[in-house]
Amino acid sequence: MDTQAQIREYNRREFLRFITYSPLISYFGIWGCTGEKRESDLLLSSPSEAKNVFDFDTLARQKLNQDAYNFLSGGADDLKTVQANREAFDELQIRSRRLVNVSNVDTSVELFGQVMATPIMLAPIGFQQLLHPEGELAVARASAAKKHEMIVSTVSSYSVKEINEVRGTPAWFQLYPTPDRKITTQLIRKAEEAGSKVLVLTVDLPVLGNRENHLGFIRQMITAQKIALGNFEGLPFPSQVHDPSLDWQMIEWLRANTNMKLVLKGIVTREDARLSVANGVDGIIVSNHGGRQEESNLGTIECLPEIVNEVAGRIPVLIDGGFRRGTDIFKALALGANAICIGRPYVWGLAAFGQTGVEKVLDILRAELVRIMQLAGTTSRSRINSDFVQRNL
């Protein structure tokens, strides 16, 4: 290669290096041809402008202060499990059937004798007033208006009573088992008195995960009493909501202290699925706490098949972790999930626009689910099975 050719090649490489690492890439994408999601060129001025749920994340990032956004987006260690929850969906491919009449699609499912209009549920997320003044009340109104089931967090800003009153129908209640069983009992009573019929016990929190980018902020807010905790009104706030002594005996204790249906949230292995059935729980949520607990590098959709196979239809299996598209939801249904819980997307909507933002997120995901059901040739939940997915080889 002559000297001039070497110079041209050097300049070409330097230019490509500049383009690759330029901040312009995150704004415009790489000439629009990578196939990767890129942020909206312009921020939304109303929920109706959103094309997908990621648009709300863009606006939430702009509206929230850095600490609040870190709480919303954070995870354990290096966020590899947060990433794994998303990337695992790319390893699953959809096998579509043709020449099927898909004029009418039914997304309804039944859980615990209740017919739900959609398998898309709202996962428990605490401290929602950090994201919007109306917090869980706005989410409750949106979930009721759009006919989605909701799970209320132990550390919700508003109480489960206030939330259920706004919804008009009782939400499920998620329980962090504090070491003080007197407090735990009183939290259960509050949920029962508010009308909740399903208790979701979080079992992946013997200790707090290493959440480097937001845990200190939450502790400071609680200590300074700058954050509302509606369910603890009239109760002493415990020094910790996690319990390192928690074991399978807790199931027996709960059975003796409540008649609510009991669902375990945080099951990720066939061994614990087997023990869940053996201990008489009513349901399982396959969950890694949105990647906020152990840095397992394992996406929940990867855990789902072995748990479904172990349970073999004896109890419902739900799942959360990384769901952003209707195709993600379809893949989980095909692998045997009875319902799917979304987390960050609906609170992106909350942070961006309050109730109307949450409603639009739910509209988008439901519309995307219906579309992929039609494109794949399925007209109801019962028609979706493992024949419709395959592993990326």
C-alpha positions in Angstrom: 0.0 0.0 0.0 1.5 3.4 -1.0 1.8 6.3 1.4 -1.3 8.1 0.2 -3.4 5.0 0.5 -2.1 4.4 4.0 -3.1 8.0 5.0 -6.5 7.5 3.5 -7.0 4.2 5.4 -5.8 5.8 8.6 -8.2 8.7 8.2 -11.1 6.4 7.4 -10.5 4.4 10.6 -10.1 7.5 12.7 -13.4 8.8 11.3 -15.2 5.5 12.1 -13.7 5.6 15.6 -15.0 9.1 16.0 -18.5 8.2 14.8 -18.6 5.1 16.9 -17.9 6.9 20.1 -19.7 10.1 19.3 -22.6 11.1 21.5 -24.5 11.8 18.3 -24.9 8.0 17.9 -27.2 7.8 21.0 -29.3 10.5 19.6 -29.6 9.7 15.9 -28.6 6.0 15.8 -26.0 4.7 13.3 -27.5 6.1 10.1 -30.8 4.5 11.1 -29.9 1.1 9.8 -28.7 -0.9 12.8 -32.1 -2.3 13.9 -31.4 -1.2 17.4 -33.9 0.8 19.5 -33.1 4.5 19.6 -34.5 7.2 21.7 -37.2 9.5 20.2 -35.7 12.5 18.4 -38.3 14.7 20.2 -39.7 14.3 23.7 -43.4 13.4 23.9 -45.8 16.2 24.5 -48.7 13.8 25.1 -49.1 10.0 25.7 -50.9 9.7 22.4 -47.6 10.4 20.5 -45.8 7.3 21.9 -45.0 4.6 19.5 -43.7 2.1 22.1 -43.1 1.9 25.8 -39.4 3.1 25.4 -40.7 6.5 24.5 -41.9 7.0 28.0 -38.5 6.0 29.4 -36.9 8.8 27.4 -39.3 11.4 28.9 -39.1 9.9 32.4 -35.3 10.3 32.3 -35.8 14.0 31.5 -38.5 14.7 34.1 -37.0 12.9 37.1 -34.1 14.0 39.2 -31.0 11.7 38.9 -31.6 9.9 42.2 -35.2 9.1 41.4 -34.3 7.9 37.9 -31.5 5.8 39.4 -34.1 4.1 41.7 -36.3 3.4 38.7 -33.6 2.0 36.4 -31.1 0.5 38.9 -30.2 -3.0 39.6 -27.6 -5.1 41.4 -23.8 -4.9 40.9 -23.1 -4.2 37.2 -26.7 -4.5 36.0 -25.8 -7.7 34.1 -29.0 -9.4 35.3 -31.1 -6.4 34.3 -29.5 -6.8 30.9 -30.0 -10.6 30.9 -33.7 -10.2 31.5 -33.9 -8.3 28.2 -31.4 -10.1 26.1 -32.8 -13.5 26.8 -35.8 -12.7 24.7 -33.6 -12.4 21.7 -32.7 -16.0 22.0 -36.3 -17.0 21.4 -37.8 -17.0 17.9 -41.5 -17.0 17.0 -42.9 -19.7 14.7 -45.9 -18.3 13.0 -48.8 -20.3 11.5 -50.6 -19.1 8.3 -54.2 -19.2 6.9 -55.8 -19.0 10.3 -58.9 -16.8 10.8 -57.7 -14.2 13.3 -60.6 -11.8 13.0 -61.4 -12.2 16.7 -58.8 -12.4 19.4 -59.5 -13.2 23.0 -56.7 -12.2 25.4 -58.6 -13.2 28.6 -57.1 -15.6 31.2 -58.4 -17.0 34.5 -56.5 -16.9 37.8 -57.9 -18.1 41.1 -61.4 -18.2 39.7 -61.2 -14.7 38.4 -61.5 -14.0 34.7 -59.0 -11.3 33.7 -59.4 -9.4 30.4 -55.7 -9.7 29.7 -52.7 -11.7 31.0 -50.7 -8.4 31.5 -50.5 -7.5 35.2 -48.8 -4.7 37.1 -45.9 -5.9 39.3 -45.4 -4.4 42.7 -43.1 -1.3 42.8 -42.7 0.7 45.9 -42.1 4.4 46.7 -44.1 5.6 43.6 -44.5 9.1 44.9 -40.8 9.5 44.0 -41.9 9.3 40.4 -45.2 11.2 40.5 -47.2 13.0 43.2 -50.2 10.7 42.8 -48.0 7.6 42.8 -49.9 4.3 43.2 -53.3 6.1 43.1 -52.7 7.1 39.5 -51.6 3.6 38.7 -54.7 2.2 40.4 -57.0 4.3 38.3 -55.2 3.4 35.1 -55.2 -0.3 35.9 -58.9 -0.3 36.7 -59.8 1.7 33.6 -57.9 -0.6 31.4 -59.0 -3.8 33.3 -55.5 -5.0 34.4 -54.8 -6.7 37.7 -52.4 -4.8 40.0 -50.1 -5.9 42.8 -49.5 -3.4 45.6 -46.1 -3.2 47.3 -45.6 -3.4 51.0 -43.6 -0.1 50.7 -46.2 1.7 48.5 -46.4 5.4 49.1 -50.2 5.1 49.6 -51.8 2.4 51.7 -53.4 -0.7 50.2 -56.7 0.6 51.6 -56.4 3.9 49.7 -55.3 2.1 46.5 -58.2 -0.4 46.6 -60.7 2.3 47.2 -59.5 4.2 44.1 -59.4 1.0 42.0 -62.9 0.0 43.0 -61.8 -3.7 43.0 -59.1 -5.1 45.4 -55.6 -5.5 44.1 -53.2 -8.2 45.2 -50.9 -7.4 48.1 -47.1 -8.1 48.0 -45.6 -8.8 51.4 -42.0 -8.2 52.6 -41.7 -10.4 55.7 -40.1 -8.2 58.3 -38.3 -10.1 61.1 -41.0 -8.7 63.5 -43.9 -11.0 63.0 -46.2 -8.6 64.9 -45.6 -6.0 62.2 -46.0 -8.7 59.5 -49.4 -9.8 61.0 -50.6 -6.2 61.0 -49.6 -5.6 57.4 -51.6 -8.8 56.4 -54.6 -7.5 58.4 -54.5 -4.2 56.6 -54.5 -6.0 53.2 -57.4 -8.2 54.3 -59.4 -5.3 55.6 -58.8 -3.5 52.3 -60.3 -6.5 50.5 -57.2 -8.0 48.9 -57.7 -11.7 48.2 -54.2 -12.7 47.1 -51.0 -12.4 49.1 -47.7 -12.3 47.2 -44.8 -13.2 49.4 -41.4 -12.0 48.1 -38.8 -14.7 48.8 -35.7 -13.4 47.0 -34.8 -10.8 49.7 -33.0 -12.6 52.6 -30.6 -9.6 52.4 -30.7 -6.5 50.1 -28.9 -6.8 46.8 -25.9 -4.7 46.0 -27.8 -1.8 44.5 -25.0 0.7 44.2 -26.7 3.4 42.3 -29.8 4.0 44.4 -30.0 2.1 47.7 -28.3 4.9 49.7 -30.8 7.4 48.4 -33.8 5.4 49.5 -32.4 4.9 53.0 -31.7 8.6 53.3 -35.3 9.5 52.2 -36.8 7.0 54.7 -34.6 8.1 57.6 -35.4 11.8 56.9 -39.1 10.9 56.6 -39.2 12.5 53.2 -40.9 9.5 51.7 -44.5 8.3 52.4 -45.1 4.6 53.4 -48.9 4.3 53.6 -49.0 0.7 54.8 -46.9 1.6 57.9 -49.2 4.3 59.1 -49.7 3.6 62.8 -46.9 1.0 62.8 -43.3 1.4 63.7 -41.2 1.2 60.5 -38.8 -1.8 61.0 -35.1 -1.4 60.7 -35.3 -3.8 57.7 -38.1 -5.2 55.6 -36.0 -8.3 54.6 -35.6 -11.3 56.8 -32.5 -13.5 56.6 -34.1 -16.2 58.7 -37.0 -16.8 56.2 -37.5 -20.4 55.2 -40.2 -22.8 54.2 -41.8 -22.7 57.6 -43.0 -19.3 56.7 -45.6 -20.9 54.5 -47.1 -22.8 57.4 -47.1 -19.6 59.5 -48.9 -17.6 56.8 -51.5 -20.4 56.4 -52.2 -20.1 60.1 -52.5 -16.3 59.8 -54.5 -15.6 56.6 -57.0 -17.2 54.3 -55.7 -15.2 51.3 -54.4 -17.1 48.3 -50.6 -17.4 48.7 -48.2 -16.7 45.8 -44.4 -16.9 46.0 -42.6 -14.2 44.1 -38.9 -14.9 43.3 -38.8 -18.6 42.3 -36.2 -19.2 39.6 -35.4 -23.0 39.8 -37.3 -26.3 39.4 -36.2 -27.3 42.8 -38.0 -24.5 44.5 -40.9 -24.9 42.2 -41.2 -28.5 43.5 -41.0 -27.3 47.1 -43.6 -24.6 46.4 -46.1 -27.2 45.2 -45.2 -29.6 48.1 -45.8 -26.8 50.6 -49.2 -26.1 49.2 -48.7 -22.6 47.8 -51.3 -21.4 45.3 -49.1 -19.9 42.7 -45.6 -18.8 41.7 -44.1 -15.7 40.1 -40.8 -16.4 38.3 -38.9 -13.3 39.2 -35.4 -12.0 40.0 -36.6 -8.7 41.4 -36.0 -7.0 38.1 -32.3 -7.7 38.4 -32.1 -5.9 41.7 -31.0 -8.8 43.9 -28.4 -11.5 43.1 -26.3 -10.8 40.0 -27.1 -14.2 38.4 -26.7 -13.2 34.7 -29.8 -15.3 34.2 -33.0 -13.9 32.6 -36.3 -14.9 34.1 -37.6 -16.1 30.7 -34.6 -18.6 30.7 -35.9 -19.9 34.1 -39.5 -20.3 33.0 -39.4 -23.6 31.1 -38.0 -25.8 33.9 -40.4 -24.3 36.4 -43.4 -24.8 34.1 -42.3 -28.4 33.5 -41.9 -29.1 37.2 -45.3 -27.5 38.1 -47.1 -29.4 35.3 -50.2 -27.3 35.6 -50.8 -27.9 39.2 -50.6 -24.2 40.2 -50.4 -21.0 38.1 -47.0 -19.8 37.0 -46.6 -16.0 36.4 -43.4 -14.2 35.4 -41.8 -10.8 35.4 -38.5 -9.4 34.3 -37.6 -7.4 31.2 -41.0 -7.4 29.4 -41.1 -4.4 27.0 -43.0 -5.7 23.9 -46.0 -7.7 23.0 -43.7 -10.3 21.4 -42.0 -10.7 24.8 -45.4 -11.4 26.4 -46.3 -13.9 23.6 -43.0 -15.8 24.1 -43.7 -16.2 27.8 -47.2 -17.4 27.2 -45.9 -19.9 24.6 -43.5 -21.2 27.2 -46.3 -21.8 29.7 -46.7 -18.7 31.8 -50.3 -18.0 32.9 -49.8 -14.3 33.2 -47.0 -11.7 32.9 -46.2 -8.9 35.3 -44.7 -5.7 33.9 -42.7 -3.2 36.1 -40.5 -0.5 34.7 -42.7 0.3 31.6 -45.8 1.3 33.6 -43.8 3.5 36.0 -42.1 5.1 33.0 -45.6 6.1 32.0 -46.4 7.3 35.5 -43.2 9.5 35.7 -43.9 10.9 32.2 -47.7 11.7 32.4 -49.3 10.2 35.5 -52.4 8.2 35.0 -52.7 8.8 31.3 -49.1 7.7 30.8 -49.8 4.4 32.5 -53.0 3.9 30.5 -51.1 4.4 27.2 -48.3 2.0 28.2 -51.0 -0.6 28.9 -52.8 0.2 25.6 -49.5 -0.2 23.7 -48.6 -3.6 25.2 -52.0 -5.0 24.8 -52.2 -3.9 21.2 -48.8 -5.4 20.5 -49.9 -8.6 22.1 -53.0 -8.8 20.0 -51.0 -8.0 16.9 -48.5 -10.8 17.4 -51.2 -13.2 18.3 -52.8 -12.5 14.9 -49.6 -12.6 13.0 -48.7 -15.9 14.7 -52.1 -17.4 14.0 -53.4 -17.7 17.5 -56.8 -16.4 18.7 -56.8 -17.1 22.4 -54.4 -17.9 25.3 -55.3 -21.6 25.0 -54.0 -21.7 21.4 -50.6 -20.4 22.4 -48.1 -23.2 23.2 -44.5 -24.2 22.9 -44.9 -25.0 19.2 -44.9 -21.3 18.5 -41.4 -20.6 19.8 -37.9 -22.0 19.2 -34.4 -21.3 20.5 -32.2 -19.2 18.3 -29.7 -21.7 17.0 
